[in-house]
Amino acid sequence: MKREFNLDAELIPSSGGVFEVILGQELIYSKQALGRHAEDDEVAALVRKRLP
């Protein structure tokens, strides 16, 4: 994230297999909601769509 988007990422420990990505105040990916892991480059593509 830092290299491509110049964004700092923060890992917040959790339990139960939760993996969510929040950009600003927007939830852009949720493993729990989708019921699957992110595919290769999926999270980066979601970030790209939301940045100017």
PDB file with SEQRES, HELIX, SHEET and CRYST1 records, atoms N, CA, C and O in Angstrom:
SEQRES   1 A   52  MET LYS ARG GLU PHE ASN LEU ASP ALA GLU LEU ILE PRO          
SEQRES   2 A   52  SER SER GLY GLY VAL PHE GLU VAL ILE LEU GLY GLN GLU          
SEQRES   3 A   52  LEU ILE TYR SER LYS GLN ALA LEU GLY ARG HIS ALA GLU          
SEQRES   4 A   52  ASP ASP GLU VAL ALA ALA LEU VAL ARG LYS ARG LEU PRO          
HELIX    1 AA1 LYS A    2  PHE A    5  1                                   4    
HELIX    2 AA2 LYS A   31  LEU A   34  1                                   4    
HELIX    3 AA3 GLU A   42  ARG A   50  1                                   9    
SHEET    1 AA1 2 GLU A  20  LEU A  23  0                                        
SHEET    2 AA1 2 GLU A  26  SER A  30 -1                                        
CRYST1    1.000    1.000    1.000  90.00  90.00  90.00 P 1           1          
ATOM      1  N   MET A   1       0.821  -1.183   0.000  1.00  0.00           N  
ATOM      2  CA  MET A   1       0.000   0.000   0.000  1.00  0.00           C  
ATOM      3  C   MET A   1       0.873   1.259   0.000  1.00  0.00           C  
ATOM      4  O   MET A   1       0.581   2.224  -0.705  1.00  0.00           O  
ATOM      5  N   LYS A   2       1.913   1.239   0.772  1.00  0.00           N  
ATOM      6  CA  LYS A   2       2.775   2.413   0.863  1.00  0.00           C  
ATOM      7  C   LYS A   2       3.449   2.686  -0.478  1.00  0.00           C  
ATOM      8  O   LYS A   2       3.478   3.827  -0.938  1.00  0.00           O  
ATOM      9  N   ARG A   3       3.982   1.660  -1.097  1.00  0.00           N  
ATOM     10  CA  ARG A   3       4.740   1.833  -2.333  1.00  0.00           C  
ATOM     11  C   ARG A   3       3.864   2.301  -3.491  1.00  0.00           C  
ATOM     12  O   ARG A   3       4.222   3.247  -4.193  1.00  0.00           O  
ATOM     13  N   GLU A   4       2.728   1.655  -3.696  1.00  0.00           N  
ATOM     14  CA  GLU A   4       1.898   1.993  -4.848  1.00  0.00           C  
ATOM     15  C   GLU A   4       1.015   3.213  -4.620  1.00  0.00           C  
ATOM     16  O   GLU A   4       0.841   4.036  -5.519  1.00  0.00           O  
ATOM     17  N   PHE A   5       0.455   3.331  -3.408  1.00  0.00           N  
ATOM     18  CA  PHE A   5      -0.533   4.377  -3.159  1.00  0.00           C  
ATOM     19  C   PHE A   5      -0.068   5.467  -2.193  1.00  0.00           C  
ATOM     20  O   PHE A   5      -0.770   6.457  -1.986  1.00  0.00           O  
ATOM     21  N   ASN A   6       1.117   5.284  -1.602  1.00  0.00           N  
ATOM     22  CA  ASN A   6       1.618   6.192  -0.579  1.00  0.00           C  
ATOM     23  C   ASN A   6       0.638   6.285   0.594  1.00  0.00           C  
ATOM     24  O   ASN A   6       0.408   7.360   1.149  1.00  0.00           O  
ATOM     25  N   LEU A   7       0.068   5.131   0.956  1.00  0.00           N  
ATOM     26  CA  LEU A   7      -0.873   5.040   2.074  1.00  0.00           C  
ATOM     27  C   LEU A   7      -0.268   4.164   3.158  1.00  0.00           C  
ATOM     28  O   LEU A   7       0.395   3.170   2.862  1.00  0.00           O  
ATOM     29  N   ASP A   8      -0.493   4.529   4.405  1.00  0.00           N  
ATOM     30  CA  ASP A   8      -0.082   3.686   5.514  1.00  0.00           C  
ATOM     31  C   ASP A   8      -1.197   2.701   5.817  1.00  0.00           C  
ATOM     32  O   ASP A   8      -2.365   3.084   5.878  1.00  0.00           O  
ATOM     33  N   ALA A   9      -0.851   1.444   6.007  1.00  0.00           N  
ATOM     34  CA  ALA A   9      -1.822   0.415   6.366  1.00  0.00           C  
ATOM     35  C   ALA A   9      -1.623   0.047   7.824  1.00  0.00           C  
ATOM     36  O   ALA A   9      -0.498   0.029   8.324  1.00  0.00           O  
ATOM     37  N   GLU A  10      -2.704  -0.242   8.490  1.00  0.00           N  
ATOM     38  CA  GLU A  10      -2.653  -0.629   9.901  1.00  0.00           C  
ATOM     39  C   GLU A  10      -3.327  -1.983  10.060  1.00  0.00           C  
ATOM     40  O   GLU A  10      -4.459  -2.181   9.620  1.00  0.00           O  
ATOM     41  N   LEU A  11      -2.626  -2.903  10.687  1.00  0.00           N  
ATOM     42  CA  LEU A  11      -3.189  -4.213  10.979  1.00  0.00           C  
ATOM     43  C   LEU A  11      -3.749  -4.178  12.391  1.00  0.00           C  
ATOM     44  O   LEU A  11      -3.028  -3.900  13.349  1.00  0.00           O  
ATOM     45  N   ILE A  12      -5.037  -4.461  12.512  1.00  0.00           N  
ATOM     46  CA  ILE A  12      -5.687  -4.492  13.815  1.00  0.00           C  
ATOM     47  C   ILE A  12      -6.003  -5.945  14.130  1.00  0.00           C  
ATOM     48  O   ILE A  12      -6.853  -6.550  13.477  1.00  0.00           O  
ATOM     49  N   PRO A  13      -5.328  -6.512  15.128  1.00  0.00           N  
ATOM     50  CA  PRO A  13      -5.559  -7.914  15.470  1.00  0.00           C  
ATOM     51  C   PRO A  13      -7.028  -8.175  15.812  1.00  0.00           C  
ATOM     52  O   PRO A  13      -7.706  -7.350  16.424  1.00  0.00           O  
ATOM     53  N   SER A  14      -7.483  -9.338  15.397  1.00  0.00           N  
ATOM     54  CA  SER A  14      -8.858  -9.737  15.630  1.00  0.00           C  
ATOM     55  C   SER A  14      -8.899 -11.246  15.775  1.00  0.00           C  
ATOM     56  O   SER A  14      -7.862 -11.908  15.790  1.00  0.00           O  
ATOM     57  N   SER A  15     -10.091 -11.778  15.879  1.00  0.00           N  
ATOM     58  CA  SER A  15     -10.237 -13.230  15.948  1.00  0.00           C  
ATOM     59  C   SER A  15     -11.381 -13.651  15.047  1.00  0.00           C  
ATOM     60  O   SER A  15     -12.159 -12.819  14.582  1.00  0.00           O  
ATOM     61  N   GLY A  16     -11.474 -14.920  14.809  1.00  0.00           N  
ATOM     62  CA  GLY A  16     -12.577 -15.448  14.028  1.00  0.00           C  
ATOM     63  C   GLY A  16     -12.434 -15.304  12.532  1.00  0.00           C  
ATOM     64  O   GLY A  16     -13.421 -15.431  11.808  1.00  0.00           O  
ATOM     65  N   GLY A  17     -11.219 -15.037  12.039  1.00  0.00           N  
ATOM     66  CA  GLY A  17     -11.007 -14.974  10.607  1.00  0.00           C  
ATOM     67  C   GLY A  17     -11.508 -13.706   9.946  1.00  0.00           C  
ATOM     68  O   GLY A  17     -11.711 -13.687   8.732  1.00  0.00           O  
ATOM     69  N   VAL A  18     -11.711 -12.652  10.708  1.00  0.00           N  
ATOM     70  CA  VAL A  18     -12.191 -11.389  10.140  1.00  0.00           C  
ATOM     71  C   VAL A  18     -11.066 -10.714   9.374  1.00  0.00           C  
ATOM     72  O   VAL A  18      -9.959 -10.570   9.893  1.00  0.00           O  
ATOM     73  N   PHE A  19     -11.340 -10.299   8.144  1.00  0.00           N  
ATOM     74  CA  PHE A  19     -10.397  -9.524   7.350  1.00  0.00           C  
ATOM     75  C   PHE A  19     -11.204  -8.459   6.644  1.00  0.00           C  
ATOM     76  O   PHE A  19     -11.982  -8.755   5.737  1.00  0.00           O  
ATOM     77  N   GLU A  20     -11.018  -7.211   7.062  1.00  0.00           N  
ATOM     78  CA  GLU A  20     -11.734  -6.097   6.460  1.00  0.00           C  
ATOM     79  C   GLU A  20     -10.742  -5.012   6.071  1.00  0.00           C  
ATOM     80  O   GLU A  20      -9.722  -4.814   6.731  1.00  0.00           O  
ATOM     81  N   VAL A  21     -11.054  -4.324   5.003  1.00  0.00           N  
ATOM     82  CA  VAL A  21     -10.221  -3.217   4.547  1.00  0.00           C  
ATOM     83  C   VAL A  21     -11.105  -1.974   4.533  1.00  0.00           C  
ATOM     84  O   VAL A  21     -12.154  -1.936   3.891  1.00  0.00           O  
ATOM     85  N   ILE A  22     -10.648  -0.966   5.259  1.00  0.00           N  
ATOM     86  CA  ILE A  22     -11.376   0.294   5.348  1.00  0.00           C  
ATOM     87  C   ILE A  22     -10.479   1.381   4.775  1.00  0.00           C  
ATOM     88  O   ILE A  22      -9.317   1.502   5.162  1.00  0.00           O  
ATOM     89  N   LEU A  23     -11.015   2.165   3.862  1.00  0.00           N  
ATOM     90  CA  LEU A  23     -10.284   3.278   3.263  1.00  0.00           C  
ATOM     91  C   LEU A  23     -11.027   4.543   3.662  1.00  0.00           C  
ATOM     92  O   LEU A  23     -12.163   4.765   3.244  1.00  0.00           O  
ATOM     93  N   GLY A  24     -10.375   5.371   4.475  1.00  0.00           N  
ATOM     94  CA  GLY A  24     -11.073   6.524   5.053  1.00  0.00           C  
ATOM     95  C   GLY A  24     -12.114   6.001   6.016  1.00  0.00           C  
ATOM     96  O   GLY A  24     -11.771   5.360   7.009  1.00  0.00           O  
ATOM     97  N   GLN A  25     -13.344   6.254   5.748  1.00  0.00           N  
ATOM     98  CA  GLN A  25     -14.454   5.751   6.569  1.00  0.00           C  
ATOM     99  C   GLN A  25     -15.249   4.655   5.863  1.00  0.00           C  
ATOM    100  O   GLN A  25     -16.249   4.176   6.397  1.00  0.00           O  
ATOM    101  N   GLU A  26     -14.808   4.251   4.658  1.00  0.00           N  
ATOM    102  CA  GLU A  26     -15.568   3.314   3.839  1.00  0.00           C  
ATOM    103  C   GLU A  26     -14.999   1.898   3.906  1.00  0.00           C  
ATOM    104  O   GLU A  26     -13.808   1.685   3.683  1.00  0.00           O  
ATOM    105  N   LEU A  27     -15.857   0.948   4.212  1.00  0.00           N  
ATOM    106  CA  LEU A  27     -15.483  -0.465   4.169  1.00  0.00           C  
ATOM    107  C   LEU A  27     -15.465  -0.872   2.701  1.00  0.00           C  
ATOM    108  O   LEU A  27     -16.501  -0.852   2.037  1.00  0.00           O  
ATOM    109  N   ILE A  28     -14.285  -1.243   2.191  1.00  0.00           N  
ATOM    110  CA  ILE A  28     -14.197  -1.579   0.769  1.00  0.00           C  
ATOM    111  C   ILE A  28     -14.037  -3.076   0.516  1.00  0.00           C  
ATOM    112  O   ILE A  28     -14.229  -3.540  -0.608  1.00  0.00           O  
ATOM    113  N   TYR A  29     -13.684  -3.836   1.560  1.00  0.00           N  
ATOM    114  CA  TYR A  29     -13.601  -5.289   1.408  1.00  0.00           C  
ATOM    115  C   TYR A  29     -13.891  -5.937   2.760  1.00  0.00           C  
ATOM    116  O   TYR A  29     -13.378  -5.499   3.789  1.00  0.00           O  
ATOM    117  N   SER A  30     -14.706  -6.970   2.749  1.00  0.00           N  
ATOM    118  CA  SER A  30     -15.001  -7.727   3.963  1.00  0.00           C  
ATOM    119  C   SER A  30     -15.047  -9.214   3.633  1.00  0.00           C  
ATOM    120  O   SER A  30     -15.926  -9.675   2.905  1.00  0.00           O  
ATOM    121  N   LYS A  31     -14.095  -9.950   4.174  1.00  0.00           N  
ATOM    122  CA  LYS A  31     -14.077 -11.403   3.981  1.00  0.00           C  
ATOM    123  C   LYS A  31     -15.335 -12.019   4.571  1.00  0.00           C  
ATOM    124  O   LYS A  31     -15.912 -12.945   4.001  1.00  0.00           O  
ATOM    125  N   GLN A  32     -15.751 -11.502   5.706  1.00  0.00           N  
ATOM    126  CA  GLN A  32     -16.940 -12.044   6.380  1.00  0.00           C  
ATOM    127  C   GLN A  32     -18.195 -11.837   5.522  1.00  0.00           C  
ATOM    128  O   GLN A  32     -19.008 -12.751   5.385  1.00  0.00           O  
ATOM    129  N   ALA A  33     -18.351 -10.657   4.954  1.00  0.00           N  
ATOM    130  CA  ALA A  33     -19.536 -10.376   4.142  1.00  0.00           C  
ATOM    131  C   ALA A  33     -19.548 -11.195   2.854  1.00  0.00           C  
ATOM    132  O   ALA A  33     -20.601 -11.661   2.418  1.00  0.00           O  
ATOM    133  N   LEU A  34     -18.367 -11.368   2.243  1.00  0.00           N  
ATOM    134  CA  LEU A  34     -18.285 -12.091   0.976  1.00  0.00           C  
ATOM    135  C   LEU A  34     -18.137 -13.595   1.160  1.00  0.00           C  
ATOM    136  O   LEU A  34     -18.427 -14.368   0.247  1.00  0.00           O  
ATOM    137  N   GLY A  35     -17.685 -14.010   2.343  1.00  0.00           N  
ATOM    138  CA  GLY A  35     -17.521 -15.431   2.610  1.00  0.00           C  
ATOM    139  C   GLY A  35     -16.327 -16.053   1.913  1.00  0.00           C  
ATOM    140  O   GLY A  35     -16.292 -17.262   1.685  1.00  0.00           O  
ATOM    141  N   ARG A  36     -15.332 -15.211   1.568  1.00  0.00           N  
ATOM    142  CA  ARG A  36     -14.150 -15.737   0.878  1.00  0.00           C  
ATOM    143  C   ARG A  36     -12.969 -14.800   1.106  1.00  0.00           C  
ATOM    144  O   ARG A  36     -13.131 -13.643   1.495  1.00  0.00           O  
ATOM    145  N   HIS A  37     -11.772 -15.338   0.851  1.00  0.00           N  
ATOM    146  CA  HIS A  37     -10.552 -14.526   0.909  1.00  0.00           C  
ATOM    147  C   HIS A  37     -10.483 -13.644  -0.338  1.00  0.00           C  
ATOM    148  O   HIS A  37     -11.068 -13.965  -1.372  1.00  0.00           O  
ATOM    149  N   ALA A  38      -9.773 -12.551  -0.226  1.00  0.00           N  
ATOM    150  CA  ALA A  38      -9.551 -11.683  -1.391  1.00  0.00           C  
ATOM    151  C   ALA A  38      -8.681 -12.410  -2.403  1.00  0.00           C  
ATOM    152  O   ALA A  38      -7.765 -13.146  -2.033  1.00  0.00           O  
ATOM    153  N   GLU A  39      -8.969 -12.203  -3.672  1.00  0.00           N  
ATOM    154  CA  GLU A  39      -8.147 -12.773  -4.738  1.00  0.00           C  
ATOM    155  C   GLU A  39      -6.919 -11.894  -4.942  1.00  0.00           C  
ATOM    156  O   GLU A  39      -6.870 -10.762  -4.460  1.00  0.00           O  
ATOM    157  N   ASP A  40      -5.932 -12.419  -5.657  1.00  0.00           N  
ATOM    158  CA  ASP A  40      -4.715 -11.654  -5.945  1.00  0.00           C  
ATOM    159  C   ASP A  40      -5.073 -10.287  -6.519  1.00  0.00           C  
ATOM    160  O   ASP A  40      -5.861 -10.194  -7.461  1.00  0.00           O  
ATOM    161  N   ASP A  41      -4.508  -9.247  -5.966  1.00  0.00           N  
ATOM    162  CA  ASP A  41      -4.660  -7.864  -6.418  1.00  0.00           C  
ATOM    163  C   ASP A  41      -6.073  -7.296  -6.246  1.00  0.00           C  
ATOM    164  O   ASP A  41      -6.326  -6.166  -6.663  1.00  0.00           O  
ATOM    165  N   GLU A  42      -6.988  -8.042  -5.649  1.00  0.00           N  
ATOM    166  CA  GLU A  42      -8.365  -7.565  -5.502  1.00  0.00           C  
ATOM    167  C   GLU A  42      -8.454  -6.329  -4.614  1.00  0.00           C  
ATOM    168  O   GLU A  42      -9.131  -5.361  -4.962  1.00  0.00           O  
ATOM    169  N   VAL A  43      -7.780  -6.356  -3.477  1.00  0.00           N  
ATOM    170  CA  VAL A  43      -7.836  -5.216  -2.563  1.00  0.00           C  
ATOM    171  C   VAL A  43      -7.183  -3.995  -3.200  1.00  0.00           C  
ATOM    172  O   VAL A  43      -7.717  -2.890  -3.104  1.00  0.00           O  
ATOM    173  N   ALA A  44      -6.046  -4.178  -3.844  1.00  0.00           N  
ATOM    174  CA  ALA A  44      -5.373  -3.070  -4.510  1.00  0.00           C  
ATOM    175  C   ALA A  44      -6.273  -2.472  -5.598  1.00  0.00           C  
ATOM    176  O   ALA A  44      -6.319  -1.252  -5.753  1.00  0.00           O  
ATOM    177  N   ALA A  45      -6.977  -3.304  -6.343  1.00  0.00           N  
ATOM    178  CA  ALA A  45      -7.886  -2.814  -7.381  1.00  0.00           C  
ATOM    179  C   ALA A  45      -9.012  -1.988  -6.770  1.00  0.00           C  
ATOM    180  O   ALA A  45      -9.410  -0.969  -7.334  1.00  0.00           O  
ATOM    181  N   LEU A  46      -9.521  -2.415  -5.632  1.00  0.00           N  
ATOM    182  CA  LEU A  46     -10.575  -1.658  -4.954  1.00  0.00           C  
ATOM    183  C   LEU A  46     -10.064  -0.301  -4.482  1.00  0.00           C  
ATOM    184  O   LEU A  46     -10.780   0.698  -4.555  1.00  0.00           O  
ATOM    185  N   VAL A  47      -8.826  -0.268  -3.998  1.00  0.00           N  
ATOM    186  CA  VAL A  47      -8.236   0.999  -3.578  1.00  0.00           C  
ATOM    187  C   VAL A  47      -8.047   1.898  -4.801  1.00  0.00           C  
ATOM    188  O   VAL A  47      -8.372   3.084  -4.745  1.00  0.00           O  
ATOM    189  N   ARG A  48      -7.528   1.355  -5.899  1.00  0.00           N  
ATOM    190  CA  ARG A  48      -7.308   2.144  -7.113  1.00  0.00           C  
ATOM    191  C   ARG A  48      -8.597   2.817  -7.588  1.00  0.00           C  
ATOM    192  O   ARG A  48      -8.570   3.968  -8.024  1.00  0.00           O  
ATOM    193  N   LYS A  49      -9.722   2.107  -7.505  1.00  0.00           N  
ATOM    194  CA  LYS A  49     -11.005   2.644  -7.970  1.00  0.00           C  
ATOM    195  C   LYS A  49     -11.463   3.832  -7.126  1.00  0.00           C  
ATOM    196  O   LYS A  49     -12.249   4.655  -7.595  1.00  0.00           O  
ATOM    197  N   ARG A  50     -10.983   3.928  -5.894  1.00  0.00           N  
ATOM    198  CA  ARG A  50     -11.471   4.972  -5.003  1.00  0.00           C  
ATOM    199  C   ARG A  50     -10.528   6.159  -4.850  1.00  0.00           C  
ATOM    200  O   ARG A  50     -10.894   7.175  -4.259  1.00  0.00           O  
ATOM    201  N   LEU A  51      -9.328   6.033  -5.377  1.00  0.00           N  
ATOM    202  CA  LEU A  51      -8.372   7.149  -5.273  1.00  0.00           C  
ATOM    203  C   LEU A  51      -8.407   7.979  -6.558  1.00  0.00           C  
ATOM    204  O   LEU A  51      -8.630   7.456  -7.650  1.00  0.00           O  
ATOM    205  N   PRO A  52      -8.182   9.283  -6.399  1.00  0.00           N  
ATOM    206  CA  PRO A  52      -8.167  10.149  -7.586  1.00  0.00           C  
ATOM    207  C   PRO A  52      -6.992   9.855  -8.497  1.00  0.00           C  
ATOM    208  O   PRO A  52      -6.839  10.498  -9.535  1.00  0.00           O  
TER     209      PRO A  52                                                      
END                                                                             
